[in-house]
Amino acid sequence: MSSEIEERIHRALARHSLERIENGYRLVHPQGAGVSLLRLLPANVVRGELQVVSVAEIVAEYDSAGLPPFHATGVQRLNSWSVHGAYHLDNGRLRQTAQYSIYSNEPAVHLATQSILNAFGGQLPLGRSTALATASAAALKQQRAHHAIPGRWPKPLEEEALVAAATALQQRGLAASNSSTGVWAEFPLSGDCPSRAIDPQAETALLQVNVGVPHPIAGAGYLATISLPLTQAPVNSAEICARLNALELEEIDFVPRLGAWGLHTSKDLPGYCCFIPSTEPMDALHTTLLWWCVRRAAWLRERFWAAKIGLRLDASREGKPA
């Protein structure tokens, strides 16, 4: 029995000329740009009162013609600009994958449905332009003009909404605050110190959601990030990001995989970002994105973070590293 979200997706796509494939849809883009795939993969994972009934998987298969070449490190740098999922290489060809777990009792049906449809429609056009834009400043300007998406909201999100989000985080025991354009919090990866403001050596991840942020290609929207307590990049930073992205896609009962782990700043530090394009503020989306970051940081802490050592991706996935 399909969920309400799946039924809404099928109704929305029925009016479009799409090839039906097993569990989903396929769209071949013109001029050899590539292929978009949407599959609604059956699942049956139960955790308490929560049940995952399917996983929406959105994939862009890029045609390499016209794209700049990307090596392993270059792909993870590209992921710092990703929209609608993580880039990766498949036999040397660029791909991008996003996932959204669909729950039987999903409280935010409209958000889930629209997020999946937006990813299916926008992943390849925006993703290809983002990849092309890395070639040069002129290419960036050209691709930005091609989409011509407004980089500012006509009316900003009310600051009271950001104050409320910070307060909710504080009530859950997290060090949190806000400005007029964003909310941030610290999440302990080891120990019990809640903030590096108290102990500069505390291992906390910085979670941030900034609103009305302009993306280089995709216009204005929400930018959620997770910064890890790293002072220098590990020698295998690109491999770490690729592995974290792959491990997220193995999860079923998990927050949406709409962003990517990638290399950030001039130091190529591993970190997470998720950009959600939006032409205007969307209710409490900033709060939702923050809790997605909290869940993702908790996953990282329990599975892959070792105190005073950092990320341990070679450790058992069944428990916290020793």
C-alpha positions in Angstrom: 0.0 0.0 0.0 1.5 3.3 -1.1 1.8 6.3 1.2 0.1 9.6 0.8 3.5 11.1 -0.3 3.9 8.5 -3.0 0.4 9.1 -4.3 0.9 12.8 -4.4 4.2 12.3 -6.4 2.5 10.0 -8.9 -0.4 12.5 -9.4 2.0 15.4 -9.9 4.1 13.5 -12.5 1.2 12.0 -14.3 0.8 15.1 -16.5 4.4 15.0 -17.7 5.9 13.0 -20.5 8.2 10.7 -18.5 9.4 7.2 -19.1 8.0 4.8 -16.5 10.7 2.4 -15.1 10.5 -0.1 -12.3 9.5 1.8 -9.1 9.7 5.2 -10.7 10.4 7.5 -13.6 13.2 8.4 -16.1 13.8 11.7 -18.0 16.3 12.1 -20.8 17.3 15.7 -20.9 17.8 17.5 -24.3 21.1 18.2 -25.9 22.9 15.3 -24.2 22.9 16.9 -20.8 22.2 13.6 -19.1 19.4 11.5 -17.5 17.3 12.1 -14.3 15.9 9.1 -12.4 13.3 9.0 -9.6 12.7 5.7 -7.9 10.4 5.1 -5.0 12.1 2.1 -3.5 10.0 -0.1 -1.2 11.2 -0.4 2.5 9.9 -1.7 5.8 12.0 -0.5 8.7 10.3 0.1 12.0 11.7 2.1 15.0 9.2 2.5 17.8 6.1 4.2 16.3 8.0 5.2 13.1 7.9 3.1 10.0 9.8 3.8 6.8 7.6 2.5 3.9 9.8 3.6 1.0 12.9 5.6 0.1 12.7 8.2 -2.7 16.0 8.1 -4.6 16.8 10.9 -7.1 19.8 10.4 -9.4 21.4 12.6 -12.0 23.6 10.8 -14.6 25.6 13.5 -16.3 26.9 13.3 -19.8 30.6 14.1 -19.7 30.5 16.1 -22.9 31.2 19.8 -22.1 31.9 19.2 -18.4 35.3 20.0 -16.9 37.2 16.9 -15.7 36.8 16.1 -12.0 39.3 14.0 -10.0 38.4 12.6 -6.5 39.4 15.8 -4.7 37.7 18.0 -7.2 34.4 16.2 -6.8 34.4 16.7 -3.0 35.2 20.4 -3.5 32.2 20.5 -5.9 30.1 19.0 -3.1 30.5 22.2 -1.1 28.3 23.8 -3.8 25.9 20.9 -4.2 22.1 21.2 -4.5 19.8 18.2 -4.3 22.3 15.6 -3.3 25.9 14.5 -3.3 28.2 14.3 -6.3 30.3 11.2 -6.9 32.2 9.4 -9.7 30.9 6.2 -11.2 33.5 4.6 -13.5 34.9 8.1 -14.1 31.5 9.7 -14.9 29.9 12.4 -12.7 26.7 11.4 -10.9 24.6 13.0 -8.1 22.3 11.2 -5.7 19.7 12.3 -3.2 17.4 10.3 -1.0 14.4 11.0 1.2 13.0 8.4 3.5 9.2 8.3 3.4 7.4 7.4 6.7 3.9 6.0 7.1 3.0 8.7 9.6 5.0 11.6 8.1 3.8 14.8 9.8 5.2 17.1 7.0 3.6 15.5 3.9 3.7 18.7 1.8 7.4 19.3 2.7 8.4 15.7 1.9 6.5 15.6 -1.4 7.7 19.0 -2.6 11.3 18.3 -1.6 11.3 15.1 -3.7 9.7 16.7 -6.7 12.0 19.7 -6.5 15.0 17.4 -6.4 13.8 15.4 -9.4 13.1 18.5 -11.4 16.1 20.6 -10.4 18.9 18.2 -9.6 20.4 17.8 -13.1 19.8 21.4 -14.5 21.3 23.0 -11.4 23.9 20.3 -10.8 25.2 20.5 -14.3 25.4 24.3 -14.3 27.2 24.2 -10.9 29.8 21.8 -12.3 30.3 23.9 -15.4 30.6 27.1 -13.2 33.8 25.7 -11.5 35.7 26.1 -14.8 36.2 29.9 -14.6 34.7 33.1 -13.4 33.3 33.7 -16.8 31.6 30.3 -16.8 30.1 31.0 -13.4 28.7 34.3 -14.6 27.3 32.6 -17.7 25.6 29.8 -15.8 24.2 32.2 -13.2 22.7 34.3 -16.0 21.3 31.2 -17.7 19.1 30.4 -14.7 18.6 34.0 -13.6 17.2 32.9 -10.3 16.8 35.8 -7.8 19.5 35.9 -5.2 17.5 37.8 -2.6 14.1 37.3 -0.9 11.6 40.1 -1.4 10.9 40.0 2.3 13.3 38.4 5.0 12.3 35.9 7.5 11.2 37.5 10.8 13.9 37.4 13.4 11.4 36.2 16.0 11.3 32.8 14.2 15.1 32.5 14.5 15.0 33.4 18.2 12.4 30.7 18.7 14.6 28.1 17.0 17.6 29.0 19.1 15.4 28.8 22.3 14.2 25.4 21.3 17.8 24.2 20.9 18.7 25.7 24.3 15.8 23.9 25.9 17.2 20.6 24.6 20.5 21.4 26.3 22.5 22.7 23.4 24.5 25.9 23.3 22.7 28.0 20.7 22.1 31.5 19.5 20.9 33.5 16.5 21.4 36.6 14.5 19.0 38.3 12.1 19.8 35.9 9.3 20.7 32.6 11.0 20.7 30.2 13.9 23.7 28.2 15.2 24.3 25.6 17.9 27.2 23.4 19.1 26.8 19.7 19.3 29.2 17.7 21.6 31.0 14.9 19.7 32.7 13.7 22.8 32.7 14.6 26.5 30.0 16.7 28.2 31.2 20.2 27.6 28.5 22.0 25.5 30.6 24.7 24.0 34.1 25.7 22.9 33.4 29.1 24.5 33.6 27.3 27.9 36.5 25.0 26.9 38.4 25.8 23.7 39.5 22.1 23.6 35.9 20.8 23.7 35.1 18.6 20.7 31.9 20.2 19.4 30.4 20.4 15.9 29.1 23.7 14.9 25.6 23.5 13.3 24.3 26.5 11.4 21.3 27.4 9.3 21.5 30.7 7.4 18.4 32.0 5.7 18.0 34.0 2.5 21.5 33.0 1.4 22.5 33.3 -2.3 23.8 30.2 -3.9 26.3 30.7 -6.8 23.7 29.2 -9.3 20.5 28.3 -7.5 19.4 31.7 -6.2 18.4 32.4 -2.6 17.5 29.8 -0.1 18.5 28.0 3.1 22.0 26.9 3.8 22.5 24.3 6.6 26.1 23.3 7.5 28.0 21.2 10.0 31.6 22.2 10.8 33.7 19.6 12.6 36.3 20.5 15.3 39.3 20.1 12.9 42.2 22.5 12.8 43.8 20.9 9.7 42.6 18.6 7.0 43.2 14.9 7.4 45.4 13.5 4.6 42.5 11.5 3.2 39.9 14.3 3.4 38.4 13.6 0.0 38.1 9.9 0.8 36.4 10.7 4.1 33.7 12.9 2.4 33.1 10.3 -0.3 32.7 7.6 2.3 30.4 9.6 4.5 28.1 10.3 1.6 28.1 6.6 0.6 27.3 5.6 4.2 24.4 8.0 4.4 22.9 6.4 1.3 23.0 3.0 3.0 20.7 4.3 5.8 16.9 3.8 5.6 15.6 5.3 8.8 17.4 8.6 8.5 17.0 12.3 7.8 16.8 13.4 4.2 20.0 13.0 2.1 19.6 16.3 0.2 23.0 17.7 0.9 26.6 16.4 0.9 29.8 16.0 2.8 32.5 17.9 0.9 35.7 19.9 1.2 35.3 23.5 2.5 37.5 26.5 2.8 41.0 26.9 1.5 42.2 24.2 3.9 39.9 21.6 2.3 38.3 20.7 5.6 35.6 18.0 5.6 32.2 19.4 6.4 28.5 19.0 5.5 26.3 21.4 3.7 22.7 21.3 2.4 21.3 24.1 0.3 17.5 24.3 -0.2 16.5 26.8 -3.0 13.5 28.9 -2.1 12.2 32.1 -3.5 10.8 33.1 -0.1 10.8 32.1 3.6 9.0 28.7 4.2 7.3 28.5 7.5 9.6 26.7 10.0 12.0 25.1 7.5 15.0 26.6 9.3 14.0 24.7 12.4 13.5 21.5 10.5 17.0 21.9 8.9 18.6 22.4 12.3 17.1 19.2 13.7 18.2 17.4 10.6 21.7 18.6 11.4 21.4 17.5 15.0 20.4 14.0 13.9 23.2 13.8 11.4 25.8 15.0 14.0 24.5 12.4 16.5 24.9 9.7 13.8 28.5 10.9 13.2 29.2 10.9 17.0 27.8 7.5 17.7 29.3 5.7 14.6 32.5 7.4 13.6 33.9 9.9 16.1 36.6 8.9 18.6 37.5 11.3 21.4 40.8 13.1 20.8 41.3 11.2 17.6 38.5 12.4 15.3 36.8 10.6 12.5 37.3 6.8 12.4 35.6 5.5 9.3 37.4 2.2 9.6 35.6 1.4 12.8 32.7 -0.9 13.1 29.4 0.6 11.9 27.6 -1.3 14.6 28.7 0.9 17.4 30.8 3.9 18.6 34.5 3.6 17.8 36.8 2.6 20.6 
